Amino acid sequence: MRKNNMNFYMFKAPFRVPIKTPLVELEEREVLIVEWQDVDGHNYYGECNAFKTDWYHFETIESIKEVLTNWFKKHEFDQINHYKLSCQLIDELNDFPNARSVMSMIFFQKFHELHDVKVEYGATVNHDIETYFKQYNGQLPSRIKIKWHDDIKNDIAFLEKNYPNIQRAIDANGVLSQNEISLLNTFEHQNFIYIEQPFRTFDSYYEYHKSLSLPIFIDESALNLEQIKQFNDSQIIDGVVIKPSRVGGIDKALEIIDYCKAHNLKYVIGGMYEFGLSGYFTAYLAEQSNYPSDITPSDYYFVDDIVFEKAVLENNKIIYSPPKIDINKLIK
């Protein structure tokens, strides 16, 4: 009897510049790559955005391997021959959005014809903003997103003096309190498009949103469509950062995009320090956003990658080609 096959691989690469955020410091990125070989012998790959530990999300690389192994045992002999069926089957993984997202990426490739993607360049700077601009001299992004830190006003002053026309955002990762609102409000007229995840809880957004002059986008709080509806119905946000790995995959992200369009809710697509496979689909979804999303060239975070075709800058736009995996770089 013919059957499907699933294999797990690992890939690891150091960051070009170590990542420092309010939540963690990272020297390298280790990812899980899942290979799905269907009953006809065709291979498809998914890049998992989870981390080795649960510092960001309860799912980890090892827990996802366990969840997907158990799910695969139920569907080892299934003939998955259309996209709707694949989405129904991976709905069994709804309690594990990172795991579901990997399989969503796999089946999206199986049932869709992919195309080249050209999107605006939306860089994220974790620290040492002057080094960033030296590194990418002449290739300016449409948007700079700065991670919150104690001396963030110095970064804002640097941008205002040297690059006043670049749109900007701040990612606070939910660490702000009422004490920081007055500082944030001094940035109001300095080309800001949003403050990302300023607070951790719904109650904090409800209490402080009227005091904050910057447009408010939720990120970590955007767990699913239902939660986004709760925030939007309460009129306490201006937009949402949609991360496919958090909401359960590409198909779930597209549902949220449709909701945002129907309700005039602004949105961007969020990245997760991705390699070229996951990065392509972040860019694929970002084609529909009116704001620059978290899209960077392949060499922005890492020197090495898992795909043959690198994402490149051309006239300050980033071009992603449909990803082809270099299997020789993966470790089983």
N, C-alpha and C positions, 0 to 999 in steps of 0.2 A: 504493500500500500504506500502511495506517495505521501510525503509529509513535509511540513515546514521545518525550518531549522533556525535556531537563535544562538548567536555567539556574542560574548562580551569581550571587549578590548579596552585597553587603557592608553592614554596619551598624556604626556606631561611636558610642559615647557616653562622656563623661567620668564617672569615679566621683564620687559626691557627696563622699566623703572618700577621698583616695589610699590605695591598698592597700599595706601593708608586711608582708611575711612573711619568714621566715628565708631564702627563696630569691630573692625579687624584690620590687621596688617598681613599682607600676603607677599611672599617672595616668588611663588610659582603657581601655576594653574594645572591641576590634574583633573582630567575628565574621563567619563565613561562613554565609550562608543558602542552602540548596540547594532549588530548585524542581523538582518532578517532575510532569510532565503526562503522564498515561497515554494509551493509545491511544483512549480514549473522550473525551478532552479535559478530564478532571477534574484539578485542581491540588492538590498537597500540598507541604508545606514541612518542611524539617528544619533545626534550628539546630546548627551545629558548635561543639563546646566546645574545640577546639584554639586555640592562640594563634599570633600572627604569627611568633614565634621558638620554638626548641625548649628553652626554659628549663625547662619542666615535663615535656614528653613529646617523643619523637622526631618525631611527626607535627606538621606546621605547616599553616597555612591553605593555602599554595601547594602543599605536597606532597599534601594531601587533594584539592585540585582536580585535580591530575594523576592520582591514583589513581582517582577517581570518573569522570573523563573516559574513561580506558582501560576501566573496568568497563562504562560506559554503551555504548561502541561494540559490546560483545558482546551487549547486551540491548536495543538500540534498537528492535527489531521484536518483542520478546517480548510475548505476551499473558499478563500476570501476574494471574491471576484468582482466586487464593486465597492465604491467609496462609502456609500451609506452604511453598508454592512460593517465595514471596518470601524467606522465611528461608533456604531452600536456596540461592537465587541469591546472596544477600548473604554467605553463608558463604565465598564466593570472596574476601571482604575480611577474613577472620579475622586476617591478619597486620597489619591496619591498623584497630585497634579504634575509633578516632575516626571514621574514614570509614564503617565498618560501622554505627556508632551513628547517624549521620545518616540512612542509608537505613532502618535499623530504625525510627526515629521516623516517617519518611514512610510506610512500609508499615503500621505499627501503626495510624496514623490512617485509612488506606485501608480496612482490614478490621475495625475495631472502632468501636463506638459509644461516644463519650466522654461523661463525665458531670461535673458539678460535684464538686470535691474539697475537703474540709475537713480540715485537719491541724493539729497543734500547731506553734507558732512556735518555730523553733530558730535563734537568731541567732548569727552569728560576728562577733567583734570583733577587728580587726587591731591596733589601738593606740588610745590615748586613750579609755579605757572610760567615763570620766565624761561626755564629749561624747555618746557613744551614748545614755546614759540620759536626758540632757537632751533629745535629739532625739526620742526616743520615750517621752516622759513619759506614764505611765498605761497604756501598751501594753506590758506586760512579757512577755518570752518565757518559754516553759517551760524552755528551756535556753540558756545562754550558752556558746559555745565561744571560747576565747581562743587566739590564735596565740602560740607560744612566743617570748619575747624575754628580754633580760638582766634586766629588772626585773619579771618576771612575778609575783613574790611581792607586789608592790604592788597589782597588779590583783586578786589573790586576797584580799588584806586588804580592799580596797574592797568586793568582793562580800560577804565575810563580815560586814562591818560594816553595809552598807546593804541587801543583798538576800540574806540567808542562806538563804532557802527556794527560790531558783532553782537548778535543777540546772545543773551546770557540767562542762565538758570542756576539755582542752588539746589543741591540734593542734601537734605538734612537727615535722612534715614530715621526720622521719628524721634530725634533726640532733643528737640527744642522745647522750651517752656515759655511761660509768659514773659520771662525776663529778657528774652531775645527779640521780642516783637518790635520794640522801639528801634533796635539796630536795623532789623530787616526793613522797616518802613523808611529808613533813610536811603535805601536803594531804589525806591519806587520809580523815580524818573530816569533811571540809568539803563534803559534799554532791556529791562527784565521782561521775560515772557512768562515765567512761573517760578514758584518755590515748590519743590518736590518733597512730599511727605514730611511736612514740618513737625507734625505731632504723631503720637503713637495710637491714641484711642479716639473713637468716634466722639466721645463726650468732650475731649479737648478741642476737636475741630468745631463742634457745636458751640462751645463756650468762647473760643478765640477768633473764629473766622472773620467776624466783623471788625476786629481790631487790626487785622493784617491787611496792608494795602496791596501787597503783591498777589497776583493770581495764584490760586492754590490748586495743585494737582496731587492726587493721591497716588501712591506707588505700592508700598507694602500692604496698604489697606485694600487694594484692588484685588481681592482674592478670587472673585467670581462676579458674574453678571448681577446676581442678587445683591451683593454687597455694594457694588457700584450704583445700583438703583437706589439703595437706601441713602447713600451720600447725596446723590443727585436730587432725589425727591425732597430731601431736607434743605436743599439749596445752600449747602455749606462748602461746595467745591466749584472750581471753574473748569477742571479737566481731569484726565486720568492718564497714568502711565500704564500701558498694557504690556505685560511681560508674558509671552506665550508659555514659558515654563511654569509660571505661577498659576495661570488660569486653566492649565490643562492641555494646551496645545494650539496648533494653528487654527483648527476649526472653531474652538472656543473663542480664540482671539478675534476671528472674523465675525462671530456673533456679537461680540462686544463692540467692534467697530461699527456694525450696522446699527446697534442701539445708540451709539454716540452720534452718528450722523442723523438719525431720526429725532434726536432730542437736543440737537445743537450743542452737544457737549464736546469740548476740545479734547484731543488725545495725541499722545506720542507713543511710539513703540520702544520699549526698554530693552537694553541688552544686559548680558550677564558675564562680561569678560569672556567673550566667545571666540572659538576658532571658526574656520571658514564655513563649516557645514551649518551650524546654528546661525552664524552671522548672515548667511545668505537669506535665511527665512525671516530674520529680523528686518532686513532690508526689503524683502518681498512685501511684508506687511506695511512697512513704512512708506511705500509708494502711495498709500492712500491717505497719509497724514498731511495736514497743512503746515505742520511745524517740523523742523529738523528733529529727527529721532536719534537714538544712540547708535549711530552708524559711523564706523571708522575704517580706514584702510587696514589691510591684513597685518602690516608691520607696526601698527600703532601700539599694541600691547606686547606682541611676541615677535621674535625673529622667525621662528619655525611655525608650521601649520600642518594640518592634516589633508588639505586639498591641493590639487595641482594648480588650479587657476586662482591666483591671488586677487583680492579686491584692491583696485587701484584708484588713484585720484586722477581725474581728468577735468580740467577747467573748474576746479573746486567742487566737482560732483564725484561721488564714489560709484564705481561700476562693479557689480557682482555678476559673475557668470554662474550658471547652474553648477553646483558642486560635484566634483568627482574625487573620490577618496583615494589617497595614496595608502593602500593597505599595508605597504611595507614599513610605514612609520608607526603602526599600531602594535601594541604588545598584548598578547593573549593571556 
